[in-house]
């Protein structure tokens, strides 16, 4: 029987369940029986569009008010604000490591097929992992997965009698060496423009005629990859959003400065009025430089490169 909740706590207090656990939404699918999800974004497309539109409006209002709209006329249309936001996102994705997300995805390698087109969200493929050594498809499959073998835990982890962790460490070293020598790792090339993954080996047909879907004749492998974070994720990031907001503001400021600079002085009875186009441009470019330095200093939440030895 569950412990009753305290009098001052309800199942809705702080998004808690009746057992005082956090209420959450997971990616478990009753259809597939797994928790595998989409790469980089949720399946609810309308929610994504609503988030992006809301953030665009928020940034547009921010830029207008900082430029003094309401007190003076701001010579910028909606297209100028949208251009600034889009260019800020483009610049951020080009410069910041925080615009990428590490992920793992499964891919079915088909017999006699070396080229695969991956989703546009994937930016880079670092490595391909196989489940075992040699052939893993068809009736001649040789697939040894130590963690799936219950007896192995009993045999290897009983220290002092039949092996212990020392023996298990030697075994894992042996397995890594065997995979290196006998095809446990797959060489490949990756084209980040066309999103084409080319497998540099021949996947033989071990099971006879191909089925549709391939079924047992396809070899499942796991890809270690990096994918681009979608716009709604970047705009919802509390560390990224201020950077994009200020970068868009600086770009719009430069655009207005360029327009005002074409008419530096407006003629009038007292000698005319000088416009501040040059000052706006100088302030905008200085702001862009500072924001680029913020990315170099990882103010936006990016991660520096780790030391690599080997």
PyMOL commands that set and color helices and strands:
alter all, ss='L'
color gray80, all
select helices_A, chain A and resi 45-66+78-95+97-99+146-148+150-156+165-181+215-217+231-236+240-261+277-296
alter helices_A, ss='H'
color red, helices_A
select strands_A, chain A and resi 100-109+115-117+122-129+188-191+196-199+219-228+265-266+273-274
alter strands_A, ss='S'
color yellow, strands_A
deselect
rebuild
show_as cartoon
